[in-house]
Amino acid sequence: MNPSGVMESVQELLRQMSAAHVKLYLQAHQENRAALSLTRALNTLTNNITTVAKRNHEDEEVVAAVVTLIKTRYALAGEHAALTAAQTLTSTLQDQADTAARIHMAVKEKHARIRNFEKEIQEKVENIQSLAESVRGGRETVRQLLASLRSNIKEVLSFTTTPTPSSTNLAQECERLEAIPLAYLLTTQMEM
């Protein structure tokens, strides 16, 4: 796991979210300008309808009813458009919330992986330190064992290469044994 790669991923996610936010802001600004333009056009149209209604109907109540009807229809159309826009905005916001939730989960998972990676590194460092300490103590033990082994080998070799006093005198003892009369050997008792 590469911690710098995780940071790059998080930075990329933040850049994407920032770009989406700027795009949404620009879109809202354009829609606000369009709404102001449409409001001016609606006011102009309402004034024109009122003028035409006054020309065609002399009764003020009829003119007022026509203007009220037109304004009510405009309000209804506006409410319908607002409902559609609200539904679209709700859908967009839900999509953004879902995206944010996925990003949040991805960040949490990456954070957990980073923590696990750090924990593994810490455990490995501790193992290496413990091994280094064991090696330090083990070297001295190996040196002592090696010295003891060398001493034992020298001792064993000294027995095999250095003649013992009895082996050097064996030939002399054999000669002396031959010189003793056989009758004397048979009558002599040996002490044990």
Contacts in CASP RR format, 6 or more apart in sequence:
PFRMAT RR
TARGET T0000
AUTHOR 0000-0000-0000
METHOD contacts of the structure
MODEL  1
MNPSGVMESVQELLRQMSAAHVKLYLQAHQENRAALSLTRALNTLTNNIT
TVAKRNHEDEEVVAAVVTLIKTRYALAGEHAALTAAQTLTSTLQDQADTA
ARIHMAVKEKHARIRNFEKEIQEKVENIQSLAESVRGGRETVRQLLASLR
SNIKEVLSFTTTPTPSSTNLAQECERLEAIPLAYLLTTQMEM
1 113 0 8 1.000
1 114 0 8 1.000
1 117 0 8 1.000
3 114 0 8 1.000
3 117 0 8 1.000
6 110 0 8 1.000
6 113 0 8 1.000
6 114 0 8 1.000
9 106 0 8 1.000
9 110 0 8 1.000
10 107 0 8 1.000
10 110 0 8 1.000
13 103 0 8 1.000
13 106 0 8 1.000
13 107 0 8 1.000
17 100 0 8 1.000
17 103 0 8 1.000
20 96 0 8 1.000
24 92 0 8 1.000
42 74 0 8 1.000
46 67 0 8 1.000
46 70 0 8 1.000
46 71 0 8 1.000
46 74 0 8 1.000
49 66 0 8 1.000
49 67 0 8 1.000
49 70 0 8 1.000
50 63 0 8 1.000
50 67 0 8 1.000
53 62 0 8 1.000
53 63 0 8 1.000
53 66 0 8 1.000
53 67 0 8 1.000
54 63 0 8 1.000
57 63 0 8 1.000
57 66 0 8 1.000
END
